[in-house]
Amino acid sequence: MIETNPKRAASGARLLDVFFGEYLSRRIERWVKAGRRPEARSAADGVGFVLEHGPRVRAFWAALALAFGTFLALGLWAHRTEAIGSFWFMIGYVVMFGGAFVLSASMLIAVALTRVRVDHRGVTEPRLGGGQIEIGWPEVAEVRFSALWESFLIRTRDGRSLRVSAYLDGLGRLREALQRHAAGVAPPAVLVLLPALPPENP
């Protein structure tokens, strides 16, 4: 069964809103999404395709990590040269910019290494710490689009789940595969997809 949910839930406070404000963060979000490519890269073995983040997503997180890393380094340098002498001010500075740098650098690593493979067997994603999660098409019970996390959430009949970011290139191919295989399982999987995502055949 395929359902369509035209409503987008409020996403709440996110990292971009905190540092850039809602207006600028939405403009950045639109710029990133505008650079998303409809086509996915073919798998190396010629079977299926691979979803990955495009250059704009990587460039954004690289720029953010560089900016926060620069602020952190400048603050440490200023404290070392006693331009900033307050110990507690420096602790707060390091916590704020150090935390933002670690988060943005972690996101950069994550988007650079994310590879979601889709083929006739199902969906597979390697884990950063090793191993992988694999969901076969007969196991899929439900696929929902989460506006909060900007991602597809694929759930299996035994309770496992896989989250696929909406910022990956090739989402049109993924949507097509989900709709094609959902009707072929018993009972049919439930799909709740956001209409604004790229069409199946761009």
Helices and strands as residue ranges (DSSP letters): E 2-4, H 15-34, E 41-42, E 49-51, H 55-80, H 87-113, E 116-118, E 122-126, E 132-136, G 137-139, E 140-146, E 151-156, E 161-165, H 171-182, E 190-193
